[in-house]
Amino acid sequence: ERPTRSLLNRKPYGRNEGLISGTMARNIIGQSLYQLIVTFFLLINGPDLFQGVIESHSLPLYADTFGPEYVASLVTNTVVFNTF
């Protein structure tokens, strides 16, 4: 994508200007809140939401694997993944 004339003609930002603008800070905070809400919702309601999916798996080797502890570990792994 080629730069526009207005972008090329604007003056550069000063040395003392902030690296993160107000819009960027708002978007970062909004995304963080969204991820926290989704994560805690899954942490609290995950076993009930995924119970039908878990029961549809009829593999005998994984019968003990799919339980509340497994769902909690999935949510924890998701939190760790989103952190980094």
Secondary structure, DSSP 8 states (H G I E B T S, - for coil): ----HHHHHS----TTS-SS-HHHHHHHHHHHHHHHHHHHHHHHHHHHHSHHHHHH---GGGTTTSSHHHHHHHHHHHHHHHH-
